[in-house]
Amino acid sequence: MMFTVLGTPGDRRTELFAAACRRAGVPPPHLVPWMDAVRGDPSIAPGSLLRLDSPGEDAEMDALLRGPGDPARVGGGARWYASFTSALERVAAAGERAGARPLNDVAEIAVMCDKRRCHALLESAGVPVPEALPPVHGYAELRERMADAGMPRVFVKPAHGSSASGVVALQTGRRGRIRAISSAAPSPGGDGYYNSLRVQTYETEAEVARLIDTLAPDGLHVERWLPKAALDDRVLDLRVVVTAGEPSHVVVRSSRSPMTNLHLGGTRGDVDAVRRAMGEPGWERALDVAARAAACFPRSLMVGVDLLVQIGWRRYAVGEVNAFGDLLPGITGLPGTRFAGQDTYTAQVTAAQAQVAAIP
């Protein structure tokens, strides 16, 4: 058994997956650089298992996918998505010619990387998700839609993006009060926004309107801001990795801001404390919601589900499903699962081996 990995040389995910192969006694994976896929010449090892990984944060790769510019800038998601999905299709076609077996389906990855399509698929399958607004194309339309829906608090998300890039937590109140929280900070030259590691707060309508109108041309997904449960004065959500249909790894992400992403000041919380707060029936329901979300992507060996835990610890909703949500260093599989004690990459190698063994 051999793997081909679409990845980026030196990327941590790629290196951790290669290490998992070594531990399992599997030959080192054949690496196809994302650069080759974008430029149109991916070379897949014949008969291999094909793993499609994240393009990473390489500046040259970003320029190929989004066009020239500062890699830290916010925006360009529509162009990124078109370039990204075209590259995936080329890799899939090359894999088919080589007789490779994909571990991640390119069509499913394309849905996961479009927040609007992902939300619609989950909702149609009966998976609990936050209520979404109809499409909006600018700030004025956003405020009108919020008023019509009786929704004073929303999350505004670029349709194509990750790591909370351009995400805005927006709340409105009486007498024209408004407050928006985002990792998007104004560029020094005043010609756009860049991704800051410090969460920004905007409290005038002019500031918020400018931010939303800058993000809107790439496409927006807007959904109700669900109040999250909290421990020790920190709100939280869960990243649940589902491997071969089974919730295998869980990370608690907690923060004093609405953004729980670890690179924005969020911290890893105590899984056992959250489990106690939910109670065993609640914990099982939460994992079931994550498994149901993953089941919407049956041809993907692994997905990362962002699970919102609402105040009261009894209700759960899926915020996003991530095609590349397995970078959880130091986290091992849940006790009682077939992946107990394994990191996310070893779990995927184990699951792939089991799938190959099951083929007649």
C-alpha positions in Angstrom: 0.0 0.0 0.0 1.3 3.4 -0.9 0.0 6.9 -0.6 0.2 9.9 -2.9 -0.3 13.2 -1.1 -1.2 16.4 -2.8 0.5 18.9 -0.4 3.2 21.5 0.1 6.8 20.6 0.8 7.6 21.5 4.4 4.0 21.9 5.4 3.3 20.6 8.8 0.3 18.5 7.8 2.3 16.8 5.0 5.2 16.0 7.4 2.9 14.7 10.1 1.1 12.4 7.7 4.5 11.1 6.4 5.5 10.4 10.1 2.3 8.5 10.6 3.1 6.3 7.5 6.5 5.6 9.0 5.0 4.5 12.3 2.6 2.2 10.4 5.4 0.6 8.4 4.0 2.1 5.2 6.4 3.4 2.5 6.9 7.2 2.5 4.1 9.0 0.6 4.7 10.2 -2.9 4.3 14.0 -2.7 2.6 15.9 -5.5 3.3 19.6 -4.8 0.2 21.9 -5.0 2.3 24.0 -7.3 2.2 21.2 -9.9 -1.5 20.8 -9.6 -2.2 24.5 -10.1 0.1 24.7 -13.1 -1.5 21.6 -14.6 1.0 18.7 -14.3 0.3 16.5 -11.3 2.1 13.2 -11.3 0.2 10.5 -9.3 1.9 7.3 -8.3 0.1 4.4 -10.1 -2.3 2.4 -7.9 -1.7 4.6 -4.8 -4.2 5.9 -2.2 -4.6 9.6 -3.0 -4.8 12.0 -0.1 -5.7 15.6 -0.9 -4.3 18.1 1.6 -4.5 21.8 2.2 -2.6 24.2 -0.1 -1.1 25.7 3.1 0.0 29.3 3.5 2.9 29.5 1.0 3.1 33.0 -0.5 3.9 31.8 -4.0 0.9 29.4 -3.9 -1.4 32.2 -2.6 -0.4 34.3 -5.5 -1.2 31.5 -8.0 -4.6 30.9 -6.4 -5.7 34.5 -5.5 -3.5 36.6 -7.8 -0.6 38.9 -6.8 -0.8 40.8 -3.5 0.0 40.6 0.2 -0.7 37.1 1.4 -2.1 38.5 4.6 -4.8 40.5 2.8 -8.5 39.8 3.2 -10.5 39.0 0.1 -10.0 37.3 -3.2 -11.9 34.3 -2.1 -13.9 33.8 -5.3 -10.8 33.7 -7.4 -9.1 31.4 -4.9 -12.0 29.0 -5.0 -12.1 28.9 -8.8 -8.4 28.2 -9.0 -8.5 25.7 -6.1 -11.3 23.6 -7.5 -9.8 23.6 -11.0 -6.6 22.2 -9.5 -8.5 19.6 -7.6 -10.3 18.5 -10.8 -6.9 18.1 -12.6 -5.6 16.0 -9.7 -8.7 13.8 -9.7 -8.4 13.3 -13.4 -4.7 12.4 -13.1 -5.5 10.1 -10.2 -8.1 8.3 -12.3 -5.6 7.8 -15.2 -3.1 6.4 -12.7 -5.6 4.0 -11.1 -5.3 5.8 -7.8 -8.0 5.5 -5.1 -9.0 8.9 -3.6 -9.4 9.2 0.2 -11.1 12.5 -0.2 -13.6 13.3 -2.9 -13.0 16.4 -4.9 -16.6 17.3 -5.3 -17.2 17.0 -1.5 -14.1 19.1 -0.8 -15.6 21.8 -3.2 -18.8 21.8 -1.2 -17.0 22.0 2.2 -15.0 25.0 0.9 -18.2 26.9 0.0 -20.0 27.8 3.2 -23.3 28.5 1.4 -23.4 25.1 -0.3 -22.2 23.3 2.8 -24.8 24.9 5.0 -27.6 24.1 2.5 -26.5 20.4 2.2 -26.4 20.0 6.0 -29.8 21.7 6.4 -31.4 19.5 3.7 -30.1 16.4 5.6 -31.7 17.5 8.8 -28.4 18.3 10.6 -28.9 21.2 13.0 -27.3 24.4 11.7 -27.8 28.1 12.6 -30.5 29.8 10.6 -29.1 31.5 7.5 -30.2 34.6 5.8 -31.0 34.8 2.0 -28.0 36.0 -0.1 -26.8 39.5 0.7 -24.6 41.6 -1.6 -23.7 44.6 0.6 -24.2 46.3 4.0 -27.5 48.0 3.3 -29.1 44.7 2.1 -27.6 42.9 5.1 -29.3 45.2 7.6 -32.5 44.9 5.7 -32.4 41.1 5.8 -31.5 41.1 9.5 -34.5 43.4 10.3 -36.8 41.2 8.2 -35.7 38.1 10.0 -35.7 39.6 13.5 -32.0 38.7 13.7 -30.0 41.4 15.6 -26.9 39.3 16.0 -25.3 37.5 13.0 -22.0 36.0 11.8 -21.0 37.3 8.4 -18.6 34.9 6.7 -16.9 35.1 3.4 -18.3 32.2 1.3 -14.8 30.8 0.6 -12.3 31.2 3.4 -10.7 29.6 6.4 -9.1 30.4 9.7 -11.8 33.1 10.4 -10.4 35.3 7.6 -12.8 38.1 7.1 -15.4 36.7 9.5 -17.4 39.3 11.3 -19.5 38.9 14.4 -22.1 41.6 14.1 -24.6 42.8 16.7 -27.1 45.7 16.4 -29.1 47.4 19.1 -31.4 50.3 19.9 -30.7 53.9 19.0 -28.5 52.8 16.1 -26.0 51.0 18.3 -23.7 48.6 16.4 -20.7 46.5 17.2 -18.7 44.3 14.9 -15.8 42.0 15.9 -13.4 40.6 13.3 -9.9 39.6 12.7 -9.9 41.9 9.6 -7.9 45.0 10.3 -7.7 48.1 8.0 -4.6 48.0 5.8 -2.1 50.8 6.6 -2.6 52.3 3.2 -6.4 52.3 3.7 -7.0 50.3 0.5 -8.5 47.2 2.1 -8.1 44.8 5.1 -5.5 42.3 6.3 -5.7 39.3 8.6 -4.6 40.4 12.1 -3.8 38.1 14.9 -5.6 40.5 17.2 -9.3 40.7 17.1 -10.6 44.1 16.0 -13.7 45.9 17.2 -15.7 48.4 15.1 -18.4 50.5 16.7 -19.6 53.0 14.1 -21.9 52.2 11.2 -19.5 53.8 8.7 -16.7 51.4 9.8 -18.9 48.4 9.7 -20.5 49.3 6.3 -17.1 49.7 4.8 -15.9 46.4 6.1 -19.0 44.5 4.9 -19.1 46.2 1.5 -15.4 45.3 1.0 -16.1 41.6 1.7 -19.3 41.3 -0.2 -18.1 41.1 -3.8 -16.5 37.7 -3.1 -19.8 36.3 -1.8 -21.1 36.2 1.8 -22.8 33.6 4.0 -24.7 35.1 6.9 -26.2 33.1 9.8 -27.7 33.6 13.2 -25.2 34.2 16.0 -26.1 31.4 18.4 -25.1 32.2 22.1 -22.4 29.7 23.1 -22.0 27.8 26.3 -19.1 29.0 28.5 -16.7 27.7 31.2 -14.6 30.0 33.4 -16.0 33.0 31.5 -14.8 31.7 28.2 -17.2 30.8 25.4 -16.4 27.6 23.6 -17.1 25.3 20.7 -15.7 21.9 19.6 -13.6 20.8 16.7 -14.7 17.2 16.2 -12.6 15.2 13.7 -14.6 12.3 12.2 -12.5 9.5 10.7 -14.2 6.9 8.5 -17.6 7.9 9.9 -16.6 7.7 13.6 -16.0 10.8 15.8 -12.4 10.2 16.7 -10.7 13.3 18.1 -12.1 16.3 19.9 -10.6 19.7 20.8 -12.3 22.3 22.9 -11.7 25.8 21.6 -12.4 28.5 24.1 -12.1 32.3 24.0 -13.2 35.6 25.6 -14.2 36.8 22.1 -16.7 35.3 19.7 -13.8 34.0 17.6 -12.6 30.8 19.2 -9.8 30.1 16.6 -6.6 29.2 18.4 -4.5 31.6 16.3 -6.7 34.5 17.4 -6.1 34.1 21.1 -8.4 31.1 21.7 -7.1 28.3 23.9 -7.6 24.6 24.2 -10.1 23.8 26.9 -10.7 20.8 29.0 -12.6 18.1 27.1 -13.4 16.2 30.4 -14.9 19.4 31.9 -17.1 20.0 28.9 -18.2 16.3 28.9 -19.2 16.6 32.5 -21.1 19.8 31.8 -23.0 18.1 29.0 -23.6 14.9 30.9 -23.1 11.6 29.1 -26.4 11.7 27.2 -25.5 15.2 26.0 -22.0 14.2 25.0 -23.3 11.3 22.9 -25.9 13.6 21.2 -23.1 16.1 20.4 -20.9 13.4 18.8 -23.9 12.1 17.0 -24.5 15.5 15.4 -20.9 15.6 14.3 -21.2 12.1 12.8 -24.4 13.1 11.0 -22.6 16.1 9.5 -19.8 13.9 8.3 -22.2 11.4 6.8 -23.2 14.2 4.3 -19.7 13.6 2.9 -19.6 9.8 2.6 -16.6 9.8 0.1 -14.3 11.7 2.5 -12.2 9.6 4.9 -11.8 12.5 7.3 -13.7 15.8 8.0 -13.4 18.3 10.8 -16.7 19.4 12.2 -17.0 22.7 14.1 -19.7 22.0 16.6 -21.5 24.9 18.4 -22.5 24.2 22.0 -25.3 26.5 22.9 -26.0 28.0 26.3 -27.6 25.3 28.6 -25.4 22.6 27.1 -28.4 20.8 25.6 -28.5 22.0 22.0 -25.8 21.7 19.3 -25.4 23.0 15.8 -22.8 22.6 13.1 -21.0 25.9 12.2 -18.8 24.5 9.5 -17.4 21.3 8.0 -13.7 21.4 7.2 -12.0 19.3 4.5 -8.6 20.0 6.1 -9.5 20.1 9.8 -7.1 17.5 11.1 -4.1 19.6 12.3 -4.5 18.9 16.0 -1.0 18.2 17.3 -0.9 16.4 20.6 -4.5 15.3 20.5 -5.1 11.5 20.4 -8.2 9.5 19.6 -11.1 9.3 22.1 -11.0 6.4 24.5 -13.3 3.6 23.5 -12.9 4.4 19.8 -10.9 2.3 17.4 -8.5 5.2 17.1 -7.8 5.6 20.8 -4.3 6.8 21.5 -3.6 7.6 17.8 -3.1 11.1 16.4 -5.3 12.3 13.6 -2.9 11.2 10.8 -2.2 7.8 12.2 -5.9 7.3 12.5 -6.3 8.0 8.8 -3.6 5.6 7.9 -5.3 3.0 10.1 -8.7 3.6 8.5 -7.2 3.5 5.0 -5.5 0.2 5.7 -8.9 -1.2 7.0 -10.6 0.0 3.8 -8.0 -1.6 1.6 -8.2 -4.9 3.5 -12.0 -4.9 3.1 -11.8 -4.7 -0.7 -12.6 -8.1 -2.2 
